[in-house]
Amino acid sequence: MAPNARPTAAKRNREKALVERRQEKEARRRDAKERKQTTGPRLPGEDPDLVGIKLGPQPLADWQVEDVEPTETEP
């Protein structure tokens, strides 16, 4: 008995998924390349994650601030 010579639906789906992944990867590469070209050169010794941070305690992030109403203190 001869094997089925026609590609199955599963194979077509796998190949379609591969093509989509390749396209997404290429799009990410293009975006990264464009982002690198548009951003200016960094200063030597400057860490972009630390820019704008001052020494000492940092203010709380939005997700850390609780929505507590101030209560009046009694004398």
Stockholm file with secondary structure:
# STOCKHOLM 1.0

chainA/1-75         MAPNARPTAAKRNREKALVERRQEKEARRRDAKERKQTTGPRLPGEDPDLVGIKLGPQPLADWQVEDVEPTETEP
#=GR chainA/1-75 SS CCCCCSCCHHHHHHHHHHHHHHHHHHHHHHHHHHHHHHSCCCCTTCCTTTTTCCSSCCCCCGGGCCCCCCCCCCC
#=GC SS_cons        CCCCCSCCHHHHHHHHHHHHHHHHHHHHHHHHHHHHHHSCCCCTTCCTTTTTCCSSCCCCCGGGCCCCCCCCCCC
//
